[in-house]
């Protein structure tokens, strides 16, 4: 989730790029870099590890000037966050530079091929192959007597890449030109007065222009002093469709969505993808969590996992318990962080503590972490904020790459936490030899498909969730039911409903209905049941059959049942008032899918009720006091 800013024009480029990177630093702060040029002069680069201020200090000691350039702020995936691995990256000659957001999945094959053609690689990154690939294409064209424009070489290079990219390329041989291509990660073009911009997101350039074109997948843009031209990867013209952005700064951050919560719901495919990128091998299924800094021996010898969290993160922790015990065959206990130290927990130096928090500053979770450390446990933090207190005090961290979450009701932070927990459980299982290579590979392969499946839910089910909101927005209560790993998702659905719509809602294990909650059911009570299934998993199918029985119990008492079910399941349709289908997935991954319609229903009901969706009453985003 790196940030890119580029500029072509008559003004001094460095301040423009630095200002844009500052506004996009939330997209990455492992390192930063800039490349600038002017006609008749070579390209000049400055890079620095760490936050943007380190690059600014480098530039103050060694200034550069130019009229066109590109900048980058990085969240490391391939390669350590060092100056050497910071973007921009160069070819062998230094005349071509590239910045890139995404991941080149076939970079090893390309690196081997280009190495055989004499190219020298000096970094650990996947991005460097792009610069050398463009160089090789231009060199081959020159040998045949053809002078190939940079944009043609970039199009040819892009067609060789497998994976996701938003990239911008400069060539010293073609000054005052930026070539940008996109496949997956965002890129937006800005139209100024005799000057032109590119960025990863609107806020990076909004202070300079409101006329913008959002680059589509498979689109290539050429920015020069004469204007902007766009084509597809085959070179066919695709005239840019500029629109005027009528946003104030806060609206700019919302990206055009009515509320932060809705924007963040729709950002979940990217959040899951970014949390996964660079941490799994799609060739072997191996999970890499080097940032965790817990030795393999300590993972193998751990006696159990003690998890503590609050609110939405606690629900993620409950789902994580199922993942850890199912995959790693290691006991896992889950505590409310606010209760942990008050029960005088039994110390176990062999236990590994796992703390989950979006902000990394939650007071109760910090207190639980300190209690674990005091009793001799090593701790790992799953957190969205680099450098936060909980990560500084932990022995290691697994960062979620959700980006800033502004809405108080957590959405994308939750799904990225689930993703991080699955990676942790799989990594633990691999180190403990509790899972086969084939099983690891299959699960990693399925995880890589989850972002696309979430996109499908958002595209196909949002209108249905809006219709359900119209039907049930006047309800006084809601009941959410689930079994197994789906029970924590029922709890999360109920919490979202309470937080943003102020409707009383309960999450309950479906099998416990006979032990009391059946007394609540009447013709006015909406009951949302998580009834997904994984036909390849016998225990999942057993839970599914039991859940169908619970649905029939509710329906027999005139309850109004809405089911979240797996696509292709027609057996459930006659039993319920409505059904929202989600794509099929292995059971440990279905929480990432089934929570999305629950978020959408809660959001749409809250909007219809006139609630303050982003800042619900009596709540704050980060709870920094007990």
Protein Blocks (a to p, Z undefined) as FASTA:
>chain_A
ZZcdddddjbdfklmmmmmmmmmmmnocfbccdddddehiacdddddehjfklmmmmmmm
mgcddfbdcddddddfehcadfklpccdddfkopaccddedddfklmmmmmmmmmnopac
fbfbfklmmmmmmmmmmmmmmmnopacdfklmmmmmmmmpgcddddddddfklghiacdd
dehiacdddddehiacddfbfklmmmmoccdcdddehiacdddfkbccdddfkopacddd
dddddbdfklmmnnopabfklmmmmmmmmmmmmmmgopacfknopacdfknopafklmmm
pgbdcdddehjllmmmmmmmmmmmmmnopacddddfklmmmnopaddfkbccddddfklp
afklmmmmmmmmmnopacddddfbehiaklmmpmbdcddfebpafblbacklmmmmmmmm
mmmmmmmmmmnopacfklmmmmmmmmmmmmmmmmmmmmmmmmmmmmmmmmmmmpfbdcdd
dehjllmmmmmmmmmmmmmnopacddddfklmmnommmmpcfklccdddfbdcfklmklm
mmmmmmmmmmmmmmmnopacdddddehiaklmmmpmbdcddddddfklmmmmmmmmmmmm
mmmmmmmnopafklcghiafbdcbZZ
